């Protein structure tokens, strides 16, 4: 192995190290570096992954071989998925058994409960987007903030009679299967493929085993992670329909990716036929019209703004003590080791609303700056880097900034940011040079 190849391997394993560090910091290693340092290290780790990934592939031509998914590959995918579902599913089964849900009596969190009310309303012919009045122990106060593809998939478990949390789990597993379908044919090495089959379930298992944030009790963020993993993987698809649907899944489930979408279309415009741009945009627009605008926004054009306003109002709690906290403590929402909101609390003078205002505007400014810089950089290097690599790397950087500066930094929100590292790890591992390759 040459010195250059040794250096290349060292860079690859350094980036992979930060991928695992990021995973550890959001799981077993949560808050291990203290309230102030842990968010900084999570932010820096994520940026090193995204920027290091882009730097490594700058000037490199990559060939993604398409080895057939033969009997051996299919068998390996089946076995990995079977044992992964068995192990991770058993952990989820225990959570579901120990923490049953009642949508009319939200306890500790209103996430899944809000989804349950929206599904119930929809199936009963009631408009889902209005203030929730179905909770007898609470005053009417919550305006539904969820976009259609966050709550509509749960029509399935409601109709079939199984727990909603299985649905989020199932969608993530579908994301894993699509990931396997795309990346396993890229590598001839069975060692690398074994790692790639193992990693997604390792990520999930680590989050489940150290679920100090009650991610699997109260949230359906596994579904959102599945959506974003699908998008990250679909960047390497040639199908305009697949890419359009992958974008739609993310755009109509979380607001997170919205500002990144123009960068996606900018890159496609420069590197592919214009018909591809129109077809992907067409599928995306059709989905938004059919699933959101026509059935809901057309009936009440204010629902988006009402949801946004409620979210902003709720975000003020980020900088306030919760009822069970003593005077002088740090606000519980921002002292869990996630997100940069703690710095705005400690270093910005003024009321909770003032601190939130600075955080929101910093958040928006950084995201817009990231997209603008990305567009300028890509225009200059468009002939020196595979554009799909660029889109994946910038998606990682964008989401790292988005979630680390989010106004309400609940731990479960960080799952998508971590799971999109999987295609990056697959691409990096495919570039590892083994000594025996040069001894033939």
C-alpha positions in Angstrom: 0.0 0.0 0.0 1.4 3.4 -1.0 1.9 6.3 1.3 -0.9 8.2 -0.5 -3.3 5.3 0.0 -2.3 5.1 3.7 -3.1 8.8 4.1 -6.4 8.4 2.3 -7.4 5.5 4.6 -6.4 7.6 7.6 -8.7 10.4 6.5 -11.5 7.9 5.9 -11.2 6.4 9.3 -11.0 9.8 10.9 -14.3 10.8 9.4 -15.8 7.5 10.4 -14.6 8.0 13.9 -16.5 11.3 14.1 -19.6 9.6 12.8 -19.4 7.1 15.7 -18.5 9.9 18.1 -21.6 11.8 17.1 -23.7 8.7 17.6 -22.2 8.1 21.0 -22.7 11.7 22.1 -26.4 11.5 21.3 -26.7 8.1 23.0 -24.5 6.6 25.7 -22.3 9.6 25.8 -25.1 12.2 26.3 -23.9 15.2 28.3 -20.6 13.4 29.2 -18.7 16.7 28.6 -21.1 18.8 30.6 -24.0 21.1 29.7 -21.9 23.7 27.9 -19.3 21.6 26.2 -21.4 18.7 24.9 -23.4 20.8 22.4 -20.2 22.3 21.1 -18.6 18.9 20.6 -21.8 17.5 18.9 -21.8 20.6 16.5 -18.1 20.3 15.7 -18.3 16.5 15.2 -21.2 16.9 12.7 -19.4 19.7 10.8 -16.2 17.7 10.6 -18.2 14.7 9.1 -19.9 16.8 6.5 -17.1 19.1 5.5 -14.5 16.3 5.7 -16.6 14.1 3.5 -16.8 16.9 0.9 -13.1 17.6 1.1 -12.2 14.0 0.7 -14.2 13.5 -2.5 -13.2 16.9 -4.0 -11.4 16.1 -7.2 -12.1 12.4 -7.1 -14.1 10.5 -9.7 -16.2 7.7 -8.1 -17.6 4.7 -9.8 -20.5 3.1 -8.0 -20.4 -0.4 -9.4 -23.7 -2.1 -9.7 -23.1 -5.7 -8.7 -26.3 -7.7 -8.9 -28.2 -8.5 -5.7 -27.8 -12.2 -6.2 -28.8 -15.0 -3.9 -25.9 -14.4 -1.5 -26.5 -10.6 -1.2 -30.2 -11.1 -0.9 -29.7 -13.7 1.8 -27.3 -11.4 3.7 -29.8 -8.6 3.6 -32.6 -10.9 4.8 -30.5 -12.3 7.7 -29.3 -8.9 8.8 -32.8 -7.4 8.7 -34.4 -10.4 10.4 -32.0 -10.3 13.4 -32.0 -6.5 13.5 -35.8 -6.4 13.6 -35.8 -9.2 16.2 -33.4 -7.5 18.5 -34.5 -3.8 18.1 -38.2 -4.8 17.8 -38.0 -6.7 21.2 -36.7 -3.5 22.8 -39.6 -1.5 21.3 -42.1 -4.2 22.3 -41.0 -3.8 25.9 -41.5 0.0 25.7 -45.0 -0.4 24.2 -45.9 -2.9 26.9 -44.7 -0.7 29.8 -46.0 2.6 28.4 -49.5 2.3 26.9 -50.9 5.3 25.1 -54.3 7.0 25.6 -54.7 9.8 23.0 -57.2 11.6 25.2 -54.9 11.8 28.2 -51.4 13.0 27.2 -48.7 12.3 29.8 -45.3 14.0 29.7 -45.5 14.6 26.0 -48.3 15.5 23.5 -46.4 14.2 20.4 -48.0 10.9 19.5 -51.2 12.0 21.3 -51.5 15.0 18.9 -51.1 12.6 16.0 -53.8 10.3 17.4 -56.2 13.1 17.7 -55.6 14.3 14.1 -56.0 10.8 12.7 -59.2 10.3 14.8 -60.6 13.6 13.5 -59.7 12.8 9.9 -61.3 9.4 10.0 -64.5 10.9 11.5 -64.7 13.5 8.8 -63.6 16.3 11.1 -61.1 18.9 9.8 -57.8 17.9 11.6 -56.3 21.4 11.8 -58.0 23.2 14.6 -57.2 23.7 18.3 -57.3 20.5 20.2 -60.2 20.4 22.6 -60.3 16.6 23.1 -58.1 16.5 26.2 -60.5 16.8 29.2 -57.9 17.5 31.8 -56.4 20.4 29.8 -57.7 23.7 28.6 -57.9 24.0 24.7 -54.5 25.4 23.9 -52.6 23.3 21.3 -53.0 24.1 17.6 -51.8 21.0 15.6 -48.3 21.7 14.1 -47.7 18.5 12.2 -47.6 18.4 8.4 -49.6 15.6 6.7 -46.8 13.1 6.2 -46.1 13.2 9.9 -49.6 12.1 10.9 -51.3 10.5 7.8 -49.2 7.3 7.9 -50.8 6.5 11.2 -54.1 6.0 9.6 -52.7 2.5 8.9 -52.2 1.4 12.6 -55.5 3.1 13.5 -57.4 1.1 11.0 -55.5 -2.2 11.6 -55.4 -1.8 15.4 -51.7 -1.9 16.3 -49.6 0.6 18.3 -48.6 3.8 16.5 -45.0 3.3 17.5 -44.7 0.2 15.4 -45.5 2.3 12.4 -42.6 4.7 13.0 -40.3 1.7 13.5 -41.6 0.0 10.3 -40.9 3.1 8.2 -37.4 3.3 9.5 -36.8 -0.4 8.6 -38.1 0.4 5.1 -35.5 3.1 4.9 -32.9 0.6 6.0 -34.0 -1.8 3.2 -33.8 0.9 0.6 -30.4 1.8 1.9 -29.3 -1.9 1.6 -30.8 -2.1 -1.9 -28.7 0.8 -3.1 -25.4 0.4 -1.3 -24.8 -3.3 -1.1 -24.3 -3.6 -4.9 -21.6 -0.9 -4.7 -19.1 -3.1 -3.0 -17.5 -6.4 -3.9 -15.9 -6.8 -0.5 -18.1 -8.9 1.8 -16.3 -7.4 4.8 -17.5 -3.9 3.9 -21.0 -5.2 3.1 -21.2 -7.0 6.5 -20.3 -3.7 8.2 -22.9 -1.8 6.1 -25.6 -4.4 7.0 -24.7 -4.1 10.7 -24.4 -0.3 11.1 -28.1 0.8 10.7 -29.3 -1.6 13.4 -26.3 -0.6 15.6 -27.4 3.0 15.3 -31.0 2.1 16.2 -30.0 -0.2 19.0 -27.8 2.3 20.7 -30.5 4.9 20.7 -33.0 2.4 22.1 -30.7 1.0 24.8 -29.9 4.5 26.2 -33.2 6.2 25.6 -32.9 8.8 28.4 -35.0 11.3 26.3 -38.0 8.8 26.0 -37.6 9.0 22.2 -39.4 5.6 21.8 -42.0 6.3 24.4 -43.3 9.6 23.2 -42.1 10.4 19.6 -42.4 9.0 16.1 -39.0 10.4 15.1 -37.9 7.0 13.8 -40.3 7.6 10.9 -38.6 11.0 10.2 -35.2 9.3 10.4 -36.5 6.8 7.9 -37.6 9.6 5.6 -34.3 11.4 5.7 -32.3 8.2 5.2 -34.4 7.5 2.2 -33.7 11.0 0.8 -30.0 10.7 1.5 -29.9 7.4 -0.3 -32.2 8.5 -3.2 -29.7 11.2 -4.1 -27.9 8.3 -6.0 -31.0 7.2 -7.8 -31.6 7.8 -11.5 -35.3 7.8 -11.1 -37.0 11.2 -11.0 -40.0 9.7 -9.4 -38.0 8.2 -6.5 -36.1 11.5 -6.0 -39.3 13.5 -6.1 -41.1 11.2 -3.6 -38.0 11.2 -1.3 -38.1 15.0 -1.3 -41.8 15.0 -0.6 -41.5 12.7 2.4 -39.2 15.1 4.0 -40.8 18.4 2.9 -44.3 17.3 4.2 -43.1 15.9 7.5 -40.7 18.4 9.0 -39.8 21.9 8.1 -36.1 21.1 8.4 -35.2 20.5 4.8 -37.1 23.3 3.1 -34.2 25.7 2.7 -32.0 23.0 1.3 -34.4 22.1 -1.5 -33.4 25.2 -3.6 -29.8 24.0 -3.4 -30.9 20.5 -4.6 -32.6 22.0 -7.7 -29.7 24.4 -8.3 -27.3 21.4 -8.5 -29.7 19.4 -10.7 -30.1 22.3 -13.0 -26.3 22.5 -13.5 -25.6 18.8 -13.8 -28.6 17.1 -15.4 -31.1 17.6 -18.2 -33.7 20.2 -17.6 -36.4 17.6 -18.0 -35.1 15.9 -14.9 -35.5 19.1 -13.0 -39.1 19.6 -14.2 -40.0 16.0 -13.5 -38.6 15.9 -10.0 -40.2 19.3 -9.2 -43.4 18.2 -10.8 -43.7 15.1 -8.6 -42.9 17.2 -5.5 -45.4 19.9 -6.4 -48.1 17.3 -7.2 -47.6 15.7 -3.8 -47.7 19.0 -2.0 -50.9 19.9 -3.8 -52.6 16.6 -3.4 -51.6 15.9 0.3 -51.6 19.4 1.8 -52.8 22.3 -0.3 -56.1 20.9 -1.8 -57.4 18.9 1.2 -56.3 21.2 4.0 -54.7 24.5 3.1 -57.4 25.3 0.6 -60.1 24.9 3.3 -58.2 27.1 5.8 -55.3 29.1 4.3 -54.2 30.2 7.8 -53.3 26.7 9.2 -49.7 26.9 8.3 -49.2 30.3 10.0 -51.3 29.2 13.0 -49.1 26.1 13.4 -45.9 28.2 13.0 -47.2 30.8 15.5 -48.0 28.1 18.0 -44.6 26.6 17.6 -43.0 30.0 18.2 -45.1 30.5 21.3 -44.2 27.1 22.6 -40.5 27.7 22.0 -40.5 30.4 24.7 -40.4 27.5 27.2 -36.8 26.8 26.0 -35.7 29.7 28.1 -38.0 29.2 31.1 -38.0 27.1 34.1 -40.4 24.2 34.1 -43.0 24.0 36.9 -41.0 21.4 38.9 -37.7 23.3 38.7 -36.3 25.4 41.6 -35.3 29.1 41.2 -31.7 29.5 40.0 -31.6 26.3 38.0 -31.0 26.3 34.3 -34.1 25.7 32.1 -34.5 22.0 31.7 -35.3 22.0 28.0 -31.8 23.4 27.1 -29.7 21.8 29.8 -29.9 18.3 28.4 -26.6 18.4 26.4 -28.2 19.1 23.0 -28.3 22.2 21.0 -26.7 25.7 21.2 -29.7 27.3 22.8 -27.9 27.1 26.2 -25.4 29.7 25.0 -28.2 32.1 24.0 -29.7 31.7 27.5 -26.4 32.4 29.2 -25.0 35.2 27.1 -28.0 37.1 25.8 -29.5 39.6 28.2 -33.2 40.1 28.3 -36.4 38.1 28.6 -37.1 34.6 27.3 -38.7 36.2 24.2 -35.6 38.3 23.6 -33.3 35.2 23.8 -35.6 33.3 21.5 -35.6 36.1 19.0 -31.8 36.1 18.8 -31.7 32.3 18.5 -34.3 32.2 15.7 -32.6 34.9 13.7 -29.1 33.3 14.2 -30.6 30.0 13.1 -32.2 31.4 10.0 -29.1 33.4 9.1 -26.7 30.5 9.4 -29.0 28.2 7.3 -29.3 30.9 4.5 -25.6 31.5 4.6 -24.9 27.8 4.4 -27.1 27.4 1.3 -25.6 30.6 -0.4 -22.0 29.4 0.2 -22.9 25.9 -1.0 -24.3 27.3 -4.3 -21.2 29.5 -4.9 -18.8 26.6 -4.0 -20.6 24.1 -6.2 -20.7 26.5 -9.2 -16.9 26.8 -8.9 -16.2 23.1 -8.4 -19.0 21.5 -10.3 -16.6 19.7 -12.7 -14.3 18.5 -9.9 -16.8 16.7 -7.6 -19.6 14.2 -8.2 -22.7 16.3 -7.7 -24.5 13.6 -5.7 -21.6 13.5 -3.3 -21.9 17.3 -3.0 -25.6 17.1 -2.3 -25.2 14.4 0.4 -22.3 16.3 2.1 -24.2 19.6 2.1 -27.4 17.9 3.4 -25.3 16.7 6.3 -23.8 20.1 7.0 -27.2 21.8 6.6 -29.0 19.4 9.1 -26.1 19.7 11.6 -26.6 23.5 11.7 -30.4 23.2 11.6 -30.7 20.8 14.6 -27.9 22.3 16.7 -29.5 25.7 16.5 -33.1 24.6 16.7 -35.3 26.5 19.2 -36.5 23.5 21.2 -33.6 21.0 21.3 -35.3 17.8 22.2 -33.0 14.8 21.8 -35.3 12.9 19.5 -35.0 15.6 16.8 -31.4 14.7 16.2 -32.1 11.2 14.8 -32.4 12.2 11.1 -29.1 14.1 11.3 -27.4 10.9 12.5 -29.0 8.4 10.2 -28.1 10.3 7.0 -24.5 9.6 7.9 -25.1 5.9 6.8 -24.8 6.6 3.0 -21.7 8.7 3.7 -20.1 5.9 5.6 -21.0 3.5 2.8 -19.2 5.7 0.2 -16.2 6.2 2.4 -15.8 2.5 3.2 -16.0 1.9 -0.6 -12.8 4.0 -1.0 -10.7 2.1 1.5 -7.7 0.5 -0.1 -6.6 -2.9 1.2 -3.1 -4.1 0.9 -4.0 -7.4 -0.7 -5.6 -5.6 -3.6 -2.1 -4.6 -4.7 -0.5 -7.9 -4.2 -2.3 -9.7 -7.0 
